[in-house]
Amino acid sequence: MMKPQYKEIHANFKFNGFHPSINELREMGYSLIKEGAPFEEVIGDFLLDWLDEKPILQVKTSGSTGKPKPIDLKKNQMVNSALATGDFFGLKPGSSALLCLPCDYIAGKMMLVRAMVLGLEIDYVEPSSRPLDQVFQPYDFCAMVPLQLENSLGQLNGIKTLLVGGAPISRALEKKVGQGPTGVFETYGMTETITHVAVRKIHANRSVKAESHFKTLPNITVSKDKRGCLVIDAPEICDEKVVTNDLVQLTSKTEFKWLGRYDNVINSGGVKLIPEQIEAKLAQVITKRFFITGLPDEKLGHKLVLVIEGETNEEIVSQKITELSSLEKYEVPKAIYALPKFEATANGKMLRHETLKILLNQ
């Protein structure tokens, strides 16, 4: 069976209720650019870029692990990514999809690509922190960032399968998702891998257990480098292997547990500490947004500290931490700081290093 080409539109594709030909879709793109709201102009720009003759599409990274930068992606590899997602989640022609992410970045663009390639019936709403407030019908498939999920917990029943990405899901939010008919999956990926290459089921009910490990999509395998960081081999999506800065524990060539970022590791008195692992334990007693980091220290090299967003009673927090039996002695923060507001990306992902600069400049 021939794979679809990026120049083709699936016969079942619908866009906001319309069943357009390629020429009609171009016209819709022009109309969105000329007459639409700012978020619709971005959708229109993408549609015209996708439908032109160029085999390459330039997209920008989110800036969550460095300065935003433009990178070139091959359209046929974006098609392959869409096919892998459709295969993994059982998306069929005529399945309904909701776009509530901005199309400035790869995650929003790929929702449209999946719809055009797989023949989905996709509707869009203006991206916001409460996307389902504007939605009054059920959908088979949707993608959000964690902040959107947090604000949509009472409205998820209308979504069959929900992908959540752009930032790690906190343990506190994972617990809130709890039980329900919606299949909620945390995604792992980046712009360079054309969104997700692996997913982890985070909801649980009587018949389904939550998963601790990510499972790769079809035709994708993983390994580790000498640092213990994930290496992704996705030949249908990336020309070369992608070496990440994500520390992982491998279960197999297709399963891994995410531990944290290599560049966040703290060397305190000769002990290497992974902040994300400590944060997972602290999430049991801290409800506000927070992170663990290291500050320069004469004796230890770096001392472990806790930074919390918003007004905080440090004594109460300290007492709760000392009562946590899961914490090792070297995982207990040496100091607690509070900042009014954390720095974050446009999609709500916390920027540790930028936030730390604010703390150091106080």
SEFI-446225 format. One record per residue: x, y, z of N, C-alpha, C, O in turn. Coordinates in steps of 0.05 Angstrom, whole numbers, padded with zeros to 5 digits, always signed. Example, Ala and Ser with C-alpha at 12.3 -4.5 7.8 and 13.67 -1.06 7.14 Angstrom:
% SEFI-446225
+00264-00114+00156+00246-00090+00156+00264-00066+00156+00285-00066+00169+00257-00045+00142+00273-00021+00143+00258+00001+00157+00268+00023+00161
***
This chain:
% SEFI-446225
+00017-00024+00000+00000+00000+00000+00018+00025+00000+00036+00027+00016+00012+00043-00018+00028+00068-00021+00023+00086+00003+00000+00090+00012+00045+00098+00013+00042+00118+00034+00031+00144+00023+00038+00151+00000+00014+00158+00038+00005+00184+00028+00028+00204+00025+00047+00202+00040+00025+00222+00007+00045+00243+00003+00035+00269+00015+00011+00273+00018+00054+00287+00022+00045+00312+00034+00029+00329+00015+00013+00346+00024+00031+00324-00011+00016+00340-00030-00013+00330-00032-00029+00343-00046-00020+00308-00019-00047+00297-00020-00063+00304+00005-00051+00307+00027-00089+00306+00002-00107+00310+00025-00125+00286+00026-00137+00279+00005-00128+00273+00049-00145+00249+00052-00174+00256+00044-00184+00278+00050-00187+00237+00031-00214+00241+00021-00234+00247+00044-00255+00260+00039-00228+00237+00068-00247+00241+00091-00241+00266+00107-00256+00272+00126-00220+00281+00100-00212+00304+00116-00234+00326+00116-00245+00333+00095-00240+00335+00140-00258+00358+00143-00245+00379+00161-00231+00372+00180-00249+00404+00154-00237+00427+00169-00259+00445+00178-00272+00459+00162-00264+00446+00204-00286+00462+00216-00313+00457+00201-00327+00475+00195-00318+00431+00197-00344+00423+00185-00344+00423+00155-00364+00412+00143-00324+00433+00141-00323+00434+00112-00306+00411+00101-00287+00402+00114-00312+00402+00077-00298+00381+00064-00284+00393+00040-00294+00391+00017-00260+00406+00044-00248+00422+00022-00230+00405+00003-00218+00386+00011-00230+00414-00022-00209+00405-00040-00183+00420-00033-00183+00438-00016-00161+00412-00046-00136+00427-00040-00138+00456-00047-00129+00473-00032-00151+00463-00070-00154+00491-00078-00172+00506-00058-00167+00529-00051-00193+00492-00049-00211+00505-00030-00197+00509-00003-00202+00529+00011-00179+00490+00005-00165+00493+00030-00145+00516+00028-00141+00531+00047-00133+00520+00004-00116+00544+00000-00132+00569+00004-00123+00588+00017-00156+00570-00008-00173+00593-00006-00180+00599+00023-00181+00622+00032-00185+00577+00038-00192+00580+00067-00167+00592+00082-00170+00608+00100-00143+00582+00074-00119+00593+00086-00116+00623+00081-00110+00638+00099-00120+00631+00056-00119+00660+00049-00139+00676+00065-00133+00697+00075-00163+00665+00067-00184+00678+00082-00178+00682+00111-00183+00703+00123-00166+00661+00123-00158+00663+00152-00136+00684+00156-00137+00699+00175-00118+00686+00137-00096+00706+00139-00108+00734+00136-00100+00753+00150-00126+00737+00117-00137+00764+00111-00158+00773+00132-00158+00797+00139-00175+00755+00141-00198+00763+00157-00198+00751+00185-00215+00759+00201-00180+00732+00191-00182+00718+00216-00170+00733+00240-00156+00753+00236-00176+00722+00263-00163+00732+00288-00133+00725+00286-00126+00708+00270-00116+00736+00303-00087+00730+00302-00081+00700+00302-00063+00691+00288-00094+00685+00319-00089+00656+00320-00097+00642+00294-00086+00622+00287-00118+00653+00281-00127+00641+00256-00108+00648+00233-00105+00633+00214-00096+00672+00234-00076+00679+00214-00053+00659+00214-00043+00652+00193-00045+00650+00238-00023+00630+00240-00031+00604+00227-00015+00591+00214-00057+00596+00231-00067+00571+00219-00066+00574+00189-00058+00556+00174-00076+00598+00179-00076+00603+00150-00048+00602+00138-00044+00590+00117-00029+00614+00152-00001+00614+00142+00009+00585+00140+00022+00578+00120+00003+00569+00160+00013+00541+00160+00000+00526+00136+00014+00511+00123-00026+00529+00132-00039+00514+00111-00027+00521+00084-00022+00503+00067-00021+00546+00079-00008+00554+00054+00020+00543+00052+00029+00534+00030+00035+00543+00074+00062+00532+00074+00061+00502+00068+00078+00491+00053+00042+00488+00080+00040+00459+00076+00032+00452+00048+00041+00432+00037+00015+00469+00035+00005+00462+00009+00022+00473-00014+00016+00469-00037+00045+00486-00008+00062+00496-00029+00079+00473-00040+00077+00450-00030+00096+00478-00059+00112+00458-00073+00137+00450-00058+00150+00430-00065+00144+00465-00037+00170+00460-00023+00167+00434-00006+00147+00431+00008+00188+00417-00007+00187+00392+00009+00195+00397+00038+00193+00379+00055+00205+00421+00044+00215+00428+00071+00197+00449+00084+00187+00467+00070+00192+00446+00110+00177+00466+00125+00194+00476+00148+00206+00460+00163+00196+00502+00150+00212+00514+00172+00193+00519+00196+00172+00531+00194+00202+00509+00219+00186+00513+00244+00206+00523+00265+00230+00521+00263+00194+00535+00287+00211+00545+00308+00207+00528+00333+00185+00518+00339+00229+00524+00348+00228+00509+00373+00214+00526+00394+00211+00550+00391+00205+00513+00416+00189+00527+00436+00207+00544+00454+00197+00563+00467+00233+00538+00455+00251+00554+00473+00251+00544+00501+00261+00558+00519+00240+00520+00507+00239+00510+00534+00266+00500+00544+00271+00499+00568+00284+00492+00525+00311+00483+00534+00333+00500+00521+00355+00490+00517+00326+00524+00514+00346+00542+00502+00331+00563+00486+00306+00564+00486+00345+00581+00472+00332+00602+00457+00317+00590+00434+00326+00571+00421+00292+00600+00428+00277+00590+00405+00294+00593+00380+00308+00614+00375+00293+00573+00362+00309+00574+00338+00293+00561+00315+00277+00543+00320+00297+00570+00291+00283+00558+00268+00297+00532+00260+00322+00531+00259+00282+00511+00253+00294+00487+00243+00277+00478+00219+00253+00483+00217+00290+00463+00201+00276+00453+00177+00267+00424+00181+00283+00407+00189+00242+00419+00174+00232+00392+00176+00222+00383+00148+00212+00400+00133+00226+00358+00142+00216+00348+00116+00187+00341+00118+00178+00327+00137+00171+00350+00099+00142+00345+00100+00136+00315+00099+00117+00306+00112+00151+00300+00084+00145+00271+00082+00150+00258+00109+00137+00238+00116+00169+00268+00125+00174+00257+00152+00152+00266+00171+00146+00251+00190+00140+00289+00167+00117+00297+00183+00093+00279+00177+00078+00273+00195+00091+00271+00152+00070+00252+00144+00074+00225+00159+00056+00214+00169+00100+00216+00159+00106+00191+00173+00100+00193+00203+00090+00173+00215+00105+00216+00215+00098+00220+00243+00068+00218+00248+00059+00205+00267+00053+00230+00230+00024+00229+00232+00013+00200+00230-00005+00192+00244+00025+00185+00211+00017+00157+00207+00023+00140+00232+00007+00123+00240+00046+00145+00245+00054+00131+00269+00034+00136+00292+00027+00118+00307+00027+00161+00295+00007+00169+00315-00020+00156+00310-00033+00145+00328-00028+00157+00285-00054+00144+00278-00054+00114+00283-00074+00104+00293-00032+00101+00277-00029+00072+00282-00030+00066+00311-00044+00048+00320-00015+00081+00327-00013+00076+00356-00040+00079+00370-00047+00063+00387-00054+00100+00363-00079+00107+00377-00104+00097+00363-00126+00102+00372-00101+00083+00340-00124+00072+00326-00142+00093+00314-00166+00090+00314-00130+00116+00305-00146+00137+00292-00154+00128+00264-00137+00119+00249-00180+00131+00258-00190+00122+00232-00200+00146+00216-00206+00167+00227-00203+00143+00189-00216+00164+00174-00244+00170+00185-00259+00152+00190-00249+00196+00189-00275+00204+00200-00274+00208+00230-00293+00219+00241-00252+00200+00244-00249+00206+00272-00249+00236+00276-00238+00251+00259-00260+00245+00298-00261+00274+00303-00237+00283+00320-00228+00269+00337-00228+00308+00315-00205+00318+00329-00210+00348+00335-00223+00362+00321-00198+00356+00358-00201+00384+00366-00173+00396+00368-00155+00386+00381-00169+00419+00354-00144+00434+00356-00148+00458+00375-00164+00476+00369-00134+00457+00398-00136+00479+00417-00108+00489+00425-00106+00505+00444-00088+00481+00409-00061+00490+00413-00054+00512+00393-00065+00511+00371-00037+00531+00399-00029+00550+00378-00013+00537+00356+00003+00519+00361-00017+00546+00332-00003+00534+00309+00024+00548+00304+00036+00544+00283+00033+00564+00323+00060+00576+00320+00081+00554+00323+00103+00557+00311+00074+00533+00337+00094+00512+00343+00086+00485+00332+00063+00482+00322+00104+00466+00333+00101+00441+00319+00076+00425+00329+00063+00412+00313+00070+00426+00355+00047+00410+00365+00021+00418+00352+00005+00401+00345+00016+00444+00349-00008+00453+00336-00008+00446+00306-00028+00437+00296+00015+00451+00293+00017+00445+00265+00011+00415+00259-00002+00408+00240+00022+00397+00277+00019+00369+00272-00010+00359+00276-00018+00339+00265-00026+00373+00292-00054+00366+00294-00067+00369+00267-00084+00352+00259-00061+00390+00253-00072+00394+00226-00061+00374+00206-00075+00364+00189-00035+00368+00208-00023+00348+00190-00036+00321+00194-00043+00308+00174-00040+00313+00219-00053+00287+00224-00081+00287+00212-00089+00266+00200-00095+00309+00214-00122+00310+00203-00122+00306+00173-00138+00291+00161-00103+00321+00159-00102+00319+00130-00092+00292+00120-00102+00282+00100-00073+00280+00135-00062+00254+00127-00080+00231+00133-00083+00212+00117-00092+00231+00157-00108+00209+00166-00138+00211+00159-00153+00192+00163-00146+00234+00150-00175+00238+00143-00192+00243+00168-00214+00233+00169-00181+00259+00186-00196+00266+00210-00215+00290+00205-00210+00306+00187-00235+00292+00221-00253+00315+00219-00245+00334+00242-00253+00329+00265-00230+00354+00236-00218+00371+00256-00232+00398+00258-00238+00411+00238-00237+00407+00283-00247+00434+00289-00226+00448+00305-00209+00436+00318-00226+00475+00304-00207+00489+00320-00222+00510+00338-00243+00520+00331-00211+00515+00361-00220+00537+00378-00196+00554+00385-00173+00546+00381-00201+00578+00394-00178+00596+00401-00163+00584+00424-00174+00577+00445-00136+00582+00422-00120+00571+00444-00123+00588+00469-00121+00613+00468-00128+00575+00491-00130+00589+00517-00123+00569+00539-00119+00546+00534-00122+00580+00563-00116+00562+00586-00140+00545+00594-00137+00525+00608-00164+00551+00583-00188+00536+00589-00201+00529+00562-00223+00539+00556-00189+00512+00546-00199+00507+00518-00226+00495+00516-00241+00501+00497-00234+00478+00535-00259+00464+00533-00283+00481+00541-00306+00472+00538-00278+00505+00551-00301+00523+00557-00315+00531+00531-00338+00538+00532-00301+00528+00509-00313+00536+00483-00323+00512+00467-00331+00515+00444-00323+00489+00480-00330+00464+00465-00355+00451+00476-00359+00448+00500-00373+00444+00457-00399+00433+00466-00406+00407+00451-00430+00400+00449-00386+00393+00442-00391+00367+00429-00367+00349+00435-00345+00359+00442-00371+00323+00433-00349+00304+00440-00329+00302+00417-00335+00308+00393-00304+00294+00423-00283+00290+00404-00268+00265+00410-00265+00257+00433-00258+00252+00388-00242+00227+00392-00214+00233+00400-00201+00217+00414-00203+00256+00392-00174+00261+00395-00169+00290+00399-00181+00308+00387-00150+00296+00418-00143+00323+00425-00115+00324+00437-00106+00304+00447-00102+00347+00436-00076+00350+00449-00076+00376+00464-00087+00396+00455-00064+00376+00488-00062+00400+00505-00035+00402+00518-00019+00383+00517-00029+00425+00531-00006+00427+00549-00017+00423+00577-00041+00424+00581+00001+00418+00597-00009+00412+00624-00027+00433+00636-00046+00425+00650-00022+00458+00631-00039+00479+00642-00068+00477+00632-00087+00480+00648-00071+00470+00607-00098+00466+00595-00111+00442+00608-00135+00443+00614-00096+00421+00612-00107+00397+00625-00116+00404+00653-00138+00396+00662-00100+00418+00668-00106+00426+00696-00133+00440+00697-00148+00436+00715-00138+00457+00678-00162+00474+00678-00186+00460+00664-00208+00472+00662-00182+00435+00654-00203+00421+00640-00211+00395+00653-00226+00379+00641-00202+00391+00677-00206+00364+00690-00236+00357+00693-00243+00333+00691-00253+00377+00697-00282+00371+00700-00296+00368+00674-00320+00362+00673-00282+00371+00651-00295+00371+00625-00284+00350+00606-00290+00350+00582-00268+00331+00616-00254+00312+00599-00271+00290+00588-00263+00277+00569-00295+00286+00599-00311+00264+00590-00318+00265+00561-00324+00244+00549-00317+00288+00549-00323+00291+00521-00300+00285+00502-00303+00286+00478-00276+00279+00514-00252+00272+00498-00246+00243+00501-00243+00233+00524-00243+00228+00479-00237+00199+00481-00207+00195+00487-00200+00180+00505-00190+00208+00471-00161+00205+00475-00148+00233+00476-00152+00249+00458-00133+00238+00497-00121+00264+00501-00091+00261+00505-00082+00246+00522-00076+00275+00488-00047+00276+00491-00039+00301+00506-00050+00323+00501-00020+00299+00524-00011+00322+00539+00019+00324+00537+00034+00305+00544+00029+00347+00528+00058+00350+00523+00066+00379+00526+00051+00396+00536+00091+00384+00518+00102+00412+00520+00117+00416+00546+00133+00434+00547+00110+00401+00566+00123+00402+00593+00117+00377+00608+00095+00365+00603+00134+00368+00626+00127+00344+00642+00102+00349+00659+00097+00371+00668+00087+00328+00663+00063+00329+00680+00071+00324+00708+00085+00304+00714+00064+00342+00726+00071+00339+00754+00056+00316+00767+00035+00308+00758+00068+00305+00788+00054+00283+00802+00027+00292+00813+00008+00277+00813+00026+00317+00822+00001+00328+00833-00021+00328+00812-00044+00320+00817-00014+00336+00788-00034+00337+00766-00041+00309+00757-00064+00303+00751-00021+00291+00757-00026+00263+00749-00047+00251+00768-00064+00236+00759-00045+00256+00794-00064+00246+00813-00092+00257+00809-00112+00243+00812-00093+00282+00801-00119+00295+00796-00134+00283+00772-00159+00281+00772-00118+00274+00752-00131+00262+00729-00146+00237+00737-00169+00232+00728-00134+00220+00754-00147+00198+00767-00162+00180+00747-00151+00171+00727-00187+00174+00754-00203+00156+00738-00221+00171+00719-00226+00194+00722-00231+00156+00699-00249+00168+00680-00247+00154+00653-00229+00138+00649-00266+00160+00635-00267+00146+00609-00246+00156+00590-00240+00142+00570-00234+00179+00594-00215+00191+00576-00188+00177+00578-00178+00174+00600-00176+00170+00556-00149+00160+00556-00130+00183+00555-00128+00197+00535-00116+00188+00577-00098+00211+00579-00069+00201+00578-00061+00184+00593-00054+00212+00559-00026+00203+00554-00007+00226+00556-00010+00247+00542+00014+00223+00572+00036+00242+00572+00054+00235+00548+00059+00212+00543+00062+00256+00534+00079+00251+00510+00108+00258+00515+00114+00276+00532+00126+00245+00501+00154+00252+00501+00163+00258+00473+00160+00242+00455+00175+00281+00469+00185+00288+00443+00194+00317+00442+00195+00331+00463+00200+00327+00419+00210+00354+00415+00206+00362+00386+00198+00345+00370+00211+00387+00380+00207+00396+00352+00224+00379+00333+00214+00372+00312+00249+00373+00340+00267+00358+00323+00256+00330+00316+00262+00319+00295+00240+00319+00334+00228+00292+00329+00199+00294+00319+00184+00275+00319+00192+00319+00311+00165+00324+00300+00143+00315+00321+00127+00297+00315+00144+00328+00343+00128+00322+00367+00135+00295+00379+00159+00287+00379+00115+00280+00389+00121+00257+00406+00132+00233+00391+00124+00226+00369+00151+00220+00404+00161+00194+00395+00154+00172+00415+00158+00148+00409+00144+00180+00438+00136+00160+00459+00114+00172+00476+00112+00196+00478+00098+00154+00488+00076+00163+00504+00074+00146+00529+00083+00123+00530+00061+00157+00550+00057+00143+00575+00028+00148+00585+00020+00171+00588+00014+00126+00589-00014+00129+00599-00014+00137+00628-00001+00124+00645-00027+00160+00635-00026+00169+00662-00053+00167+00677-00053+00171+00702-00074+00160+00663-00099+00156+00678-00103+00127+00686-00090+00109+00674-00120+00122+00705-00125+00095+00714-00154+00091+00719-00168+00109+00729-00164+00067+00714-00191+00059+00723-00191+00029+00728-00170+00017+00730-00214+00018+00731-00216-00011+00739-00202-00029+00719-00191-00050+00727-00203-00022+00694-00192-00040+00673-00165-00031+00663-00151-00046+00649-00157-00006+00670-00132+00005+00659-00114+00015+00681-00124+00029+00699-00089+00008+00681-00070+00018+00701-00053+00040+00689-00047+00040+00665-00046+00060+00706-00028+00081+00697+00000+00068+00693+00006+00048+00705+00015+00080+00675+00042+00069+00669+00064+00087+00679+00061+00112+00679+00086+00076+00687+00109+00092+00696+00129+00096+00674+00146+00114+00676+00127+00080+00652+00147+00082+00631+00134+00092+00605+00110+00087+00599+00150+00105+00589+00142+00114+00562+00146+00091+00543+00165+00076+00544+00127+00088+00524+00129+00068+00503+00131+00083+00476+00117+00102+00471+00150+00073+00460+00155+00087+00434+00133+00081+00414+00119+00060+00416+00129+00099+00395+00111+00095+00373+00123+00075+00353+00147+00068+00356+00107+00065+00334+00118+00045+00315+00143+00054+00301+00146+00078+00294+00162+00035+00297+00187+00040+00282+00206+00059+00295+00222+00072+00282+00204+00061+00322+00222+00079+00337+00235+00063+00359+00221+00049+00374+00261+00064+00362+00275+00050+00383+00293+00070+00398+00299+00091+00388+00300+00062+00423+00316+00080+00440+00340+00066+00452+00340+00041+00455+00360+00081+00459+00384+00071+00473+00394+00093+00491+00382+00114+00493+00417+00088+00505+00429+00109+00522+00458+00114+00513+00471+00097+00503+00467+00139+00518+00495+00145+00513+00511+00142+00539+00500+00132+00559+00536+00149+00538+00554+00145+00562+00545+00161+00586+00551+00154+00609+00530+00183+00582+00520+00199+00604+00495+00187+00617+00487+00195+00639+00483+00168+00603+00458+00157+00613+00434+00171+00600+00412+00169+00610+00439+00187+00579+00418+00203+00566+00406+00187+00542+00419+00171+00529+00381+00193+00537+00366+00180+00516+00376+00186+00488+00381+00209+00482+00378+00165+00472+00385+00168+00443+00361+00156+00428+00354+00133+00432+00350+00172+00409+00326+00164+00394+00333+00156+00366+00346+00171+00352+00325+00132+00357+00329+00123+00330+00302+00121+00317+00287+00101+00321+00295+00141+00301+00269+00142+00287+00274+00147+00258+00269+00170+00248+00282+00127+00242+00291+00131+00215+00270+00142+00196+00277+00154+00176+00244+00138+00202+00223+00148+00184+00216+00177+00191+00202+00190+00176+00227+00187+00213+00220+00214+00222+00245+00232+00222+00243+00256+00217+00268+00221+00229+00293+00237+00232+00315+00223+00215+00318+00199+00216+00330+00239+00200+00351+00229+00184+00374+00216+00200+00386+00197+00192+00379+00228+00224+00400+00218+00241+00388+00212+00269+00367+00222+00276+00403+00196+00285+00395+00192+00312+00395+00218+00328+00412+00235+00323+00376+00221+00346+00374+00245+00362+00385+00240+00390+00374+00223+00405+00406+00253+00397+00418+00250+00424+00407+00272+00442+00410+00296+00436+00394+00264+00464+00380+00284+00481+00397+00289+00506+00418+00276+00511+00387+00307+00523+00399+00312+00549+00380+00301+00571+00381+00310+00594+00364+00281+00564+00345+00270+00583+00356+00244+00595+00361+00225+00581+00360+00244+00621+00369+00220+00635+00346+00200+00637+00324+00208+00644+00351+00175+00630+00330+00155+00629+00340+00129+00641+00363+00123+00643+00320+00113+00647+00324+00085+00655+00311+00068+00633+00287+00070+00629+00326+00051+00619+00316+00035+00597+00304+00009+00608+00316-00005+00624+00280+00002+00598+00268-00024+00603+00273-00042+00580+00278-00066+00583+00271-00031+00556+00276-00046+00531+00282-00026+00509+00286-00002+00515+00284-00035+00485+00290-00017+00462+00266+00001+00455+00269+00019+00439+00244-00005+00468+00220+00010+00462+00206+00022+00487+00184+00033+00485+00219+00019+00510+00208+00029+00535+00229+00042+00552+00251+00032+00554+00222+00065+00565+00241+00078+00582+00226+00095+00603+00203+00103+00600+00240+00099+00625+00230+00117+00647+00246+00142+00647+00270+00141+00648+00232+00165+00646+00246+00191+00646+00253+00198+00674+00237+00197+00692+00279+00205+00679+00289+00211+00705+00292+00241+00710+00287+00251+00732+00301+00255+00689+00306+00284+00692+00325+00294+00671+00333+00279+00653+00332+00319+00672+00350+00332+00653+00379+00330+00662+00385+00336+00685+00397+00322+00644+00425+00321+00650+00436+00348+00659+00452+00349+00677+00427+00369+00646+00437+00396+00652+00425+00407+00679+00433+00429+00687+00407+00393+00691+00396+00401+00717+00410+00387+00741+00406+00395+00764+00426+00367+00735+00439+00351+00756+00456+00368+00774+00470+00386+00765+00453+00364+00801+00468+00379+00821+00489+00361+00834+00482+00340+00844+00514+00371+00834+00535+00357+00849+00538+00370+00876+00550+00392+00877+00529+00357+00897+00529+00369+00923+00546+00351+00942+00538+00330+00950+00570+00361+00948+00588+00345+00965+00596+00319+00953+00600+00299+00967+00598+00318+00926+00605+00293+00913+00582+00274+00906+00586+00254+00893+00558+00281+00915+00534+00265+00910+00519+00278+00886+00512+00302+00888+00513+00263+00865+00498+00273+00843+00468+00270+00848+00458+00248+00852+00454+00292+00847+00426+00293+00853+00410+00301+00828+00417+00321+00815+00389+00287+00822+00371+00293+00800+00347+00308+00811+00330+00296+00823+00345+00334+00806+00323+00350+00817+00295+00339+00812+00279+00338+00830+00290+00329+00788+00263+00320+00781+00255+00296+00798+00231+00293+00804+00274+00279+00806+00268+00256+00823+00261+00265+00851+00242+00254+00864+00275+00285+00861+00268+00296+00888+00242+00311+00887+00226+00309+00906+00237+00325+00865+00212+00340+00862+00187+00321+00863+00166+00328+00873+00191+00298+00851+00169+00278+00850+00161+00270+00879+00138+00266+00885+00181+00268+00897+00175+00262+00925+00163+00286+00939+00144+00282+00955+00174+00309+00934+00164+00333+00948+00135+00341+00940+00121+00354+00954+00127+00332+00916+00100+00338+00906+00079+00327+00924+00056+00335+00923+00086+00308+00941+00066+00297+00960+00058+00317+00981+00036+00315+00993+00075+00337+00987+00070+00356+01008+00069+00385+00999+00062+00403+01015+00076+00391+00974+00076+00418+00964+00056+00420+00940+00059+00406+00921+00037+00437+00943+00016+00440+00923+00021+00462+00902+00011+00461+00880+00038+00482+00910+00044+00503+00891+00066+00495+00871+00078+00474+00875+00070+00511+00851+00091+00505+00832+00118+00510+00846+00121+00529+00861+00137+00492+00841+00163+00494+00854+00184+00479+00838+00177+00464+00819+00209+00483+00845+00231+00467+00834+00254+00465+00853+00258+00482+00870+00271+00445+00848+00295+00441+00864+00319+00450+00846+00320+00444+00822+00338+00464+00858+00362+00472+00844+00386+00473+00863+00383+00468+00886+00409+00480+00852+00433+00481+00868+00444+00510+00868+00445+00522+00847+00453+00519+00891+00466+00545+00893+00494+00541+00902+00500+00523+00918+00513+00558+00893+00541+00556+00901+00545+00555+00931+00532+00570+00946+00562+00537+00940+00567+00534+00969+00597+00527+00973+00608+00510+00959+00610+00540+00992+00639+00536+00996+00646+00507+01004+00665+00496+00994+00630+00495+01021+00636+00468+01030+00627+00446+01010+00642+00428+01005+00602+00449+01000+00590+00428+00984+00595+00431+00954+00590+00412+00938+00604+00454+00946+00606+00460+00917+00579+00472+00908+00579+00495+00899+00558+00457+00912+00530+00468+00908+00513+00456+00930+00514+00433+00937+00496+00473+00941+00477+00463+00961+00449+00461+00949+00441+00478+00932+00434+00442+00958+00407+00436+00948+00387+00456+00960+00386+00459+00984+00372+00470+00943+00352+00489+00953+00325+00485+00939+00324+00474+00917+00304+00494+00952+00277+00492+00942+00267+00520+00936+00269+00537+00953+00255+00524+00912+00244+00549+00904+00214+00545+00899+00207+00529+00882+00197+00561+00912+00168+00558+00910+00156+00584+00899+00165+00606+00905+00136+00581+00882+00122+00604+00870+00100+00613+00889+00083+00597+00897+00099+00640+00894+00078+00651+00911+00085+00653+00940+00106+00643+00949+00067+00665+00955+00072+00668+00984+00073+00640+00998+00057+00622+00992+00093+00637+01015+00098+00611+01027+00107+00614+01056+00123+00630+01063+00095+00597+01073+00104+00595+01101+00127+00574+01101+00122+00550+01101+00151+00584+01102+00174+00566+01099+00177+00546+01122+00186+00524+01118+00169+00554+01145+00171+00536+01169+00152+00512+01166+00159+00490+01172+00127+00518+01157+00108+00496+01153+00117+00477+01131+00116+00453+01134+00127+00488+01109+00137+00472+01087+00161+00455+01096+00162+00431+01090+00179+00467+01112+00202+00452+01122+00194+00429+01140+00206+00408+01139+00174+00434+01157+00164+00413+01175+00152+00390+01159+00157+00367+01165+00137+00396+01138+00125+00375+01122+00146+00358+01108+00144+00334+01105+00168+00372+01099+00189+00358+01085+00204+00339+01104+00210+00316+01096+00208+00347+01128+00223+00330+01147+00207+00305+01154+00218+00285+01163+00180+00306+01150+00163+00283+01156+00161+00264+01133+00148+00243+01135+00173+00271+01110+00172+00253+01087+00192+00230+01089+00216+00235+01089+00182+00206+01093+00200+00183+01096+00214+00175+01071+00234+00161+01072+00203+00184+01048+00215+00176+01022+00241+00191+01015+00256+00182+00998+00246+00214+01029+00269+00230+01023+00294+00219+01037+00294+00213+01061+00316+00217+01021+00342+00211+01033+00352+00236+01047+00343+00258+01040+00371+00233+01065+00381+00256+01080+00393+00277+01062+00390+00301+01067+00407+00269+01040+00419+00288+01022+00399+00300+01003+00406+00318+00987+00374+00291+01003+00354+00302+00986+00337+00324+01000+00319+00336+00987+00343+00329+01025+00328+00349+01040+00340+00376+01033+00364+00380+01037+00324+00396+01024+00335+00422+01017+00348+00436+01040+00339+00435+01063+00370+00449+01034+00385+00464+01055+00373+00491+01060+00378+00503+01081+00356+00501+01041+00343+00527+01044+00318+00527+01027+00316+00512+01007+00299+00544+01034+00274+00547+01020+00270+00577+01012+00273+00594+01029+00264+00582+00987+00260+00609+00977+00233+00611+00964+00223+00592+00953+00221+00635+00965+00196+00640+00952+00199+00663+00932+00210+00684+00939+00188+00660+00908+00187+00681+00888+00158+00686+00880+00142+00668+00879+00151+00712+00876+00123+00718+00869+00114+00703+00844+00091+00693+00843+00131+00702+00823+00123+00690+00798+00147+00678+00784+00168+00690+00783+00143+00654+00773+00165+00640+00758+00165+00650+00729+00144+00658+00718+00188+00649+00716+00190+00653+00687+00180+00627+00673+00184+00605+00683+00167+00631+00650+00155+00608+00636+00154+00613+00606+00155+00636+00598+00153+00592+00590+00149+00595+00561+00120+00602+00555+00103+00602+00573+00115+00607+00529+00088+00614+00521+00068+00591+00527+00045+00597+00532+00078+00566+00526+00059+00544+00532+00058+00536+00561+00047+00515+00568+00071+00553+00578+00068+00548+00607+00090+00532+00620+00089+00526+00644+00110+00524+00604+00132+00508+00615+00151+00525+00632+00161+00545+00622+00156+00517+00656+00173+00532+00674+00201+00533+00664+00212+00513+00655+00213+00557+00666+00241+00561+00658+00258+00563+00683+00259+00585+00696+00271+00542+00690+00286+00541+00715+00309+00561+00716+00311+00577+00735+00326+00561+00695+00350+00577+00696+00343+00607+00696+00356+00623+00710+00323+00615+00681+00315+00643+00680+00303+00651+00707+00307+00674+00716+00287+00633+00719+00276+00639+00745+00297+00641+00767+00296+00658+00785+00317+00624+00764+00340+00624+00783+00355+00651+00782+00364+00661+00802+00357+00662+00758+00371+00688+00755+00356+00709+00771+00369+00727+00783+00330+00708+00771+00314+00727+00787+00321+00724+00816+00325+00744+00830+00322+00699+00826+00328+00694+00854+00356+00705+00861+00359+00717+00882+00375+00700+00844+00403+00708+00849+00406+00738+00848+00425+00749+00861+00389+00752+00833+00391+00781+00831+00375+00796+00852+00375+00821+00852+00361+00782+00869+00345+00795+00890+00363+00810+00910+00353+00822+00929
***
